[in-house]
Amino acid sequence: MGSFSIWHWLIVLLIVVMVFGTKKLKNMGSDLGGAVKGFKDGMKEGSTTAEEKSAAPAQVATNATAEKTTIDVEAKQKS
């Protein structure tokens, strides 16, 4: 009574196909696949930019010490 058998799932699948149609289900599947692919690409892109950002300050610090440049900064108080 608590779990569904294979026949229950087949009936649910049949009803879903009858309501939405195979063409709409195919489009929904390809849209979902494209969204997952875009998410994965975004995660890969995010990790490479994080690595580049962590490497960039180290290069700036070595360049600043090599050139011995001074950066003047004016501090502002909160009002």
Secondary structure, 3 states (H helix, E strand, C coil): CCCCCHHHHHHHHHHHHHHHCHHHHHHHHHHHHHHHHHHHHHHHHHHHHHHHHHHHHHHHHHHHHHHCCCCCCCCCCCC
